[in-house]
């Protein structure tokens, strides 16, 4: 993708089509150009695809007033692109929700593979506690280390906004992966799966297990994680729209703690004696629920589904303490995140249908990349997967 150079300013007036047939409607003005001299190569190059996106997609003011382009933005040829950006060894930081969970460790494996393939220096880190304050401290330390990009799986979509904005003010590319922040805090969100698709599917799976009637509860990894809350929202919607004979009786959060997930699941079984199923949201929630079902002698009586890895659930699926879990490849997600970070730092914006090596074809919706469709794991196919 060619880089851009020039200055654009939008003024209130009738809309006008610039050369090349690009209609610009924007209440924005700014400079798009090569990196400033004296700074590290590639530091601000990631701004180029964002500017391209604004111009190509069309900007609009909140009131819908059209604007007029008064300066044309010209594409530079490949020969004009700063050669320092091509040879720059970018330093990319991958921040997980919590460092000790198997899911994020597998994602790190993929990220390290991408870093080796692409010549990127990777820093993989995460807090010991899955909350906003601990993650903020992790990010602040990365800012001081002078990284080029930070990709964070956000524990809290709002609490991290100030530190992420500070990173952007320092010229650092900020992305999210796995779990998003509010959009103004980052440039791109690398999403593992469409939230509506996953949430509705979890409700369908539980409904199928319970023959579309009965009580169920949700055991979630966090009350604040945007991705988990989005999935739960669509579980609720799907139940209300299609399963009137089913009732969601409780939602509890385990703070991404395996032992706490187990204890909370036991409490759910005691507090709701007529409970028929548990949907575990977050990789440690289904194994916590399945362990409780097994130890309380409820195998065959209470159904467990949710989102987790095959390695964590293999034993429980084979024993009947859980029936089905859904996931994607966290290794591919880690790979895709580092790949997208480097692409943006190089000045390349992702596009719908783009084929990413070792990942496949991606979808792009606005400022979100969607990796692909989820996979279901049961006792019949779980041994075909190892992550």
C-alpha positions as CSV (number, residue, x, y, z in Angstrom):
1,X,0.0,0.0,0.0
2,X,1.5,3.4,-0.9
3,X,2.2,5.8,1.9
4,X,0.7,9.3,1.8
5,X,2.2,12.7,1.9
6,X,0.6,16.2,2.1
7,X,-1.8,18.1,4.2
8,X,-5.6,18.0,4.3
9,X,-8.0,20.5,5.8
10,X,-11.8,20.2,5.6
11,X,-13.9,23.4,5.8
12,X,-17.6,23.7,5.9
13,X,-18.9,23.9,2.4
14,X,-20.5,21.7,-0.2
15,X,-18.9,18.2,-0.6
16,X,-16.4,17.9,-3.4
17,X,-14.8,14.8,-5.1
18,X,-11.0,15.0,-5.1
19,X,-8.9,13.5,-7.9
20,X,-9.2,9.8,-8.1
21,X,-12.9,9.8,-7.3
22,X,-12.5,10.0,-3.5
23,X,-15.2,11.9,-1.8
24,X,-14.1,13.5,1.5
25,X,-16.5,14.6,4.1
26,X,-14.7,15.4,7.3
27,X,-14.7,17.8,10.2
28,X,-11.0,16.9,10.7
29,X,-7.8,18.6,9.8
30,X,-4.3,17.3,10.2
31,X,-0.9,16.5,8.7
32,X,0.0,13.3,7.1
33,X,3.6,12.9,6.3
34,X,6.9,11.2,6.7
35,X,8.3,10.7,10.2
36,X,9.9,13.7,11.8
37,X,13.7,13.9,11.6
38,X,15.4,13.1,14.9
39,X,12.9,10.4,15.9
40,X,13.3,6.7,15.7
41,X,12.4,5.2,12.2
42,X,8.9,4.1,11.9
43,X,7.7,5.9,15.1
44,X,4.9,7.7,13.5
45,X,4.6,5.7,10.3
46,X,1.6,3.9,11.7
47,X,-0.5,7.1,11.4
48,X,-0.4,6.8,7.6
49,X,-2.9,3.9,7.2
50,X,-5.3,5.6,9.6
51,X,-5.2,8.8,7.5
52,X,-5.8,6.7,4.4
53,X,-8.8,5.1,6.1
54,X,-10.3,8.4,7.0
55,X,-10.0,9.7,3.5
56,X,-11.1,6.6,1.7
57,X,-14.0,5.8,3.9
58,X,-15.3,9.4,4.1
59,X,-15.4,11.6,7.3
60,X,-18.5,13.4,8.6
61,X,-19.3,15.9,11.3
62,X,-21.7,15.0,14.0
63,X,-24.4,17.2,12.4
64,X,-23.9,15.7,9.0
65,X,-22.7,18.9,7.4
66,X,-20.6,18.2,4.3
67,X,-17.2,19.7,3.9
68,X,-14.8,20.6,1.1
69,X,-11.3,19.4,0.4
70,X,-8.9,22.4,-0.1
71,X,-5.7,20.4,-0.5
72,X,-5.2,17.1,-2.3
73,X,-3.5,14.2,-0.6
74,X,-1.1,12.5,-3.0
75,X,0.0,8.9,-2.8
76,X,3.8,8.3,-2.8
77,X,5.3,5.7,-5.0
78,X,6.9,2.7,-3.4
79,X,10.3,4.2,-4.3
80,X,9.5,7.3,-2.2
81,X,8.6,5.4,1.0
82,X,11.1,6.0,3.8
83,X,13.6,3.1,3.4
84,X,14.3,3.3,7.1
85,X,10.8,1.9,7.8
86,X,11.6,-1.2,5.7
87,X,14.6,-2.1,7.7
88,X,13.4,-0.9,11.1
89,X,13.4,-3.7,13.7
90,X,10.1,-2.7,15.5
91,X,9.7,-3.4,19.2
92,X,6.2,-4.7,19.8
93,X,4.7,-5.3,23.3
94,X,1.9,-8.0,23.7
95,X,0.0,-7.5,27.0
96,X,-2.3,-10.3,28.2
97,X,-5.1,-10.0,30.7
98,X,-3.1,-12.1,33.2
99,X,0.3,-13.8,32.8
100,X,-0.5,-17.2,34.3
101,X,-3.5,-18.5,32.2
102,X,-2.8,-21.2,29.7
103,X,-4.8,-19.5,27.0
104,X,-2.6,-16.4,27.0
105,X,0.6,-18.6,27.2
106,X,-0.5,-20.3,23.9
107,X,-1.3,-16.9,22.4
108,X,2.3,-15.8,23.3
109,X,3.6,-18.9,21.4
110,X,1.9,-17.6,18.3
111,X,3.2,-14.1,18.9
112,X,6.7,-15.2,19.2
113,X,6.5,-17.2,16.0
114,X,5.2,-14.1,14.2
115,X,8.0,-12.0,15.7
116,X,10.6,-14.5,14.4
117,X,9.0,-14.7,11.0
118,X,8.8,-10.9,10.6
119,X,12.0,-9.8,12.3
120,X,10.1,-8.1,15.2
121,X,11.4,-7.7,18.7
122,X,8.6,-9.0,21.0
123,X,8.0,-8.2,24.6
124,X,5.3,-10.4,26.0
125,X,4.0,-9.5,29.5
126,X,0.9,-9.3,31.6
127,X,-0.1,-8.6,35.2
128,X,-0.3,-11.2,38.0
129,X,-3.8,-10.0,38.8
130,X,-6.5,-9.6,36.1
131,X,-7.7,-6.0,36.8
132,X,-7.3,-2.5,35.4
133,X,-4.8,-1.0,37.9
134,X,-2.3,-3.9,37.5
135,X,-2.5,-3.8,33.8
136,X,-2.1,0.0,33.8
137,X,1.2,-0.4,35.7
138,X,2.3,-2.9,33.1
139,X,1.6,-0.6,30.2
140,X,3.2,2.4,31.9
141,X,6.4,0.4,32.2
142,X,6.3,-0.4,28.5
143,X,5.9,3.2,27.6
144,X,9.1,3.9,29.5
145,X,10.9,1.1,27.6
146,X,10.3,3.0,24.3
147,X,8.3,0.3,22.4
148,X,6.9,1.1,19.0
149,X,3.6,-0.6,19.5
150,X,1.5,-1.9,22.4
151,X,-1.2,-4.5,21.9
152,X,-3.3,-5.1,25.0
153,X,-6.0,-7.6,25.9
154,X,-7.9,-5.1,28.1
155,X,-9.2,-6.1,31.5
156,X,-11.2,-2.9,31.7
157,X,-12.4,-1.0,28.6
158,X,-12.5,2.4,30.4
159,X,-9.9,2.3,33.2
160,X,-7.0,1.9,30.7
161,X,-8.0,4.9,28.5
162,X,-5.7,7.5,30.2
163,X,-2.5,5.4,30.1
164,X,-3.2,4.3,26.5
165,X,-3.9,7.9,25.4
166,X,-0.6,8.8,27.0
167,X,1.1,6.1,25.0
168,X,-0.4,7.4,21.8
169,X,0.8,10.9,22.7
170,X,4.3,9.5,22.9
171,X,4.0,8.3,19.4
172,X,3.3,4.6,20.2
173,X,0.9,2.6,18.2
174,X,-1.8,1.3,20.5
175,X,-3.9,-1.8,19.5
176,X,-6.2,-4.1,21.4
177,X,-6.6,-7.9,21.0
178,X,-8.8,-10.5,22.5
179,X,-10.6,-7.9,24.6
180,X,-11.2,-4.3,23.5
181,X,-11.2,-0.8,25.1
182,X,-13.3,2.1,24.1
183,X,-12.4,2.9,20.5
184,X,-10.8,6.3,21.1
185,X,-8.1,4.6,23.1
186,X,-6.6,2.6,20.3
187,X,-6.2,2.4,16.5
188,X,-7.3,-1.2,15.8
189,X,-8.9,-4.1,17.6
190,X,-7.8,-7.6,16.7
191,X,-10.9,-9.7,17.6
192,X,-10.8,-13.5,17.7
193,X,-14.4,-13.9,16.7
194,X,-17.6,-11.9,16.1
195,X,-19.1,-11.3,19.5
196,X,-22.7,-11.8,18.4
197,X,-21.9,-15.1,16.6
198,X,-20.2,-16.5,19.7
199,X,-22.8,-15.3,22.2
200,X,-25.8,-16.6,20.3
201,X,-24.0,-19.9,19.6
202,X,-23.3,-20.4,23.3
203,X,-27.0,-20.0,24.0
204,X,-27.9,-22.4,21.2
205,X,-25.6,-25.0,22.5
206,X,-26.9,-24.9,26.0
207,X,-30.5,-24.9,24.7
208,X,-29.7,-28.0,22.7
209,X,-28.2,-29.8,25.8
210,X,-31.3,-28.9,27.9
211,X,-33.9,-29.6,25.2
212,X,-34.8,-25.9,25.3
213,X,-36.1,-25.8,28.9
214,X,-34.7,-25.3,32.4
215,X,-32.5,-23.1,34.5
216,X,-28.9,-22.1,33.7
217,X,-26.3,-19.8,35.1
218,X,-23.2,-18.1,33.6
219,X,-19.8,-18.3,35.2
220,X,-17.7,-15.5,33.7
221,X,-14.0,-14.6,34.0
222,X,-14.6,-10.9,34.7
223,X,-17.3,-8.3,35.3
224,X,-15.3,-5.7,33.4
225,X,-13.8,-7.4,30.3
226,X,-15.5,-6.0,27.2
227,X,-15.3,-9.2,25.2
228,X,-16.9,-11.4,27.9
229,X,-19.6,-8.9,28.6
230,X,-20.4,-8.7,24.9
231,X,-20.8,-12.5,24.6
232,X,-23.0,-12.5,27.7
233,X,-25.2,-9.7,26.2
234,X,-25.8,-11.9,23.1
235,X,-26.5,-14.9,25.2
236,X,-29.2,-13.0,26.9
237,X,-30.6,-11.7,23.6
238,X,-30.7,-15.2,22.1
239,X,-32.4,-16.6,25.1
240,X,-35.1,-13.9,25.2
241,X,-35.7,-14.2,21.4
242,X,-35.8,-18.0,21.0
243,X,-36.0,-19.9,24.3
244,X,-38.9,-18.7,26.5
245,X,-38.9,-21.9,28.5
246,X,-35.3,-21.3,29.7
247,X,-34.3,-19.0,32.5
248,X,-30.9,-17.4,33.3
249,X,-30.9,-17.4,37.1
250,X,-27.4,-16.1,38.0
251,X,-24.2,-14.6,36.7
252,X,-21.0,-14.7,38.8
253,X,-17.4,-13.6,38.0
254,X,-14.3,-15.5,39.1
255,X,-11.7,-12.8,38.3
256,X,-9.8,-15.3,36.0
257,X,-8.9,-17.4,39.0
258,X,-9.2,-21.2,38.5
259,X,-9.7,-22.0,42.2
260,X,-12.3,-19.3,42.5
261,X,-14.1,-20.5,39.4
262,X,-14.4,-24.0,41.1
263,X,-15.6,-22.5,44.4
264,X,-18.2,-20.3,42.7
265,X,-19.5,-23.2,40.6
266,X,-20.0,-25.2,43.7
267,X,-21.9,-22.3,45.3
268,X,-24.1,-22.0,42.2
269,X,-25.1,-25.7,42.5
270,X,-25.9,-25.2,46.2
271,X,-27.7,-21.9,45.8
272,X,-29.8,-23.1,42.8
273,X,-30.8,-26.7,43.5
274,X,-32.9,-26.9,40.3
275,X,-30.0,-25.6,38.1
276,X,-29.7,-27.6,34.9
277,X,-26.7,-26.1,33.2
278,X,-23.7,-23.7,33.4
279,X,-22.2,-21.7,30.6
280,X,-18.6,-20.9,31.3
281,X,-17.4,-17.6,29.7
282,X,-13.6,-17.3,29.8
283,X,-11.1,-20.2,29.5
284,X,-10.9,-21.2,33.1
285,X,-14.7,-21.0,33.8
286,X,-15.8,-24.3,32.1
287,X,-13.1,-26.4,33.8
288,X,-14.0,-24.8,37.1
289,X,-17.7,-25.7,36.5
290,X,-16.9,-29.2,35.3
291,X,-14.7,-29.9,38.3
292,X,-17.6,-28.9,40.6
293,X,-20.0,-31.0,38.7
294,X,-17.7,-34.0,39.0
295,X,-16.9,-33.6,42.7
296,X,-20.5,-33.0,43.7
297,X,-21.7,-36.1,41.9
298,X,-23.7,-34.2,39.3
299,X,-22.2,-35.9,36.2
300,X,-25.1,-36.6,33.8
301,X,-27.4,-34.4,35.7
302,X,-26.0,-30.9,35.0
303,X,-24.7,-29.8,31.6
304,X,-21.6,-27.6,31.1
305,X,-20.7,-25.7,28.0
306,X,-18.7,-22.5,27.3
307,X,-15.5,-21.1,26.0
308,X,-12.2,-22.8,26.9
309,X,-9.3,-24.7,25.4
310,X,-9.3,-28.4,24.5
311,X,-6.3,-29.1,26.7
312,X,-8.1,-27.7,29.8
313,X,-11.3,-29.5,29.0
314,X,-10.1,-32.9,27.6
315,X,-10.5,-34.9,30.8
316,X,-13.9,-33.4,31.7
317,X,-15.3,-33.9,28.2
318,X,-14.3,-37.5,28.2
319,X,-15.8,-38.1,31.6
320,X,-19.1,-36.4,30.9
321,X,-18.6,-33.6,33.4
322,X,-18.8,-31.2,30.5
323,X,-20.4,-31.7,27.1
324,X,-19.0,-29.1,24.7
325,X,-16.7,-26.1,24.6
326,X,-16.0,-23.6,21.9
327,X,-12.8,-21.7,21.0
328,X,-10.5,-20.5,18.3
329,X,-6.8,-21.0,18.0
330,X,-5.2,-18.6,20.5
331,X,-1.8,-19.3,18.8
332,X,-3.2,-17.9,15.6
333,X,-4.6,-14.9,17.5
334,X,-1.2,-14.1,18.9
335,X,0.4,-14.5,15.5
336,X,-2.3,-12.2,13.9
337,X,-1.9,-9.6,16.5
338,X,1.9,-9.2,16.0
339,X,1.4,-9.4,12.2
340,X,-1.2,-6.6,12.3
341,X,1.1,-4.4,14.6
342,X,3.9,-4.7,12.1
343,X,1.6,-4.0,9.2
344,X,0.4,-0.8,10.7
345,X,3.9,0.3,11.7
346,X,4.9,-0.3,8.1
347,X,2.0,1.9,6.9
348,X,-0.4,-0.9,5.7
349,X,-4.0,-0.9,6.7
350,X,-5.8,-4.3,6.8
351,X,-8.6,-5.1,4.3
352,X,-11.5,-7.4,4.3
353,X,-10.6,-10.8,2.9
354,X,-6.9,-10.3,3.4
355,X,-5.0,-13.5,3.6
356,X,-2.6,-13.6,6.5
357,X,0.2,-16.3,6.5
358,X,-0.4,-19.1,9.1
359,X,-3.8,-17.5,10.0
360,X,-6.0,-17.5,6.9
361,X,-8.4,-14.9,5.5
362,X,-9.5,-12.2,7.9
363,X,-12.6,-10.0,8.0
364,X,-12.5,-6.3,8.6
365,X,-15.4,-4.3,10.1
366,X,-14.6,-0.6,10.5
367,X,-11.6,-0.5,12.9
368,X,-11.9,-4.2,13.9
369,X,-10.1,-7.2,12.4
370,X,-12.0,-10.5,13.0
371,X,-9.8,-13.6,12.8
372,X,-12.5,-16.2,11.9
373,X,-15.1,-18.7,13.0
374,X,-15.0,-20.6,16.3
375,X,-14.5,-24.3,16.7
376,X,-16.5,-26.7,18.9
377,X,-14.8,-29.4,21.0
378,X,-16.5,-32.5,22.3
379,X,-15.4,-35.9,23.6
380,X,-15.4,-37.1,20.0
381,X,-12.9,-34.6,18.5
382,X,-11.0,-33.1,21.5
383,X,-8.0,-35.4,20.9
384,X,-7.6,-33.9,17.4
385,X,-6.4,-30.6,19.0
386,X,-3.5,-29.7,21.2
387,X,-3.6,-26.1,22.7
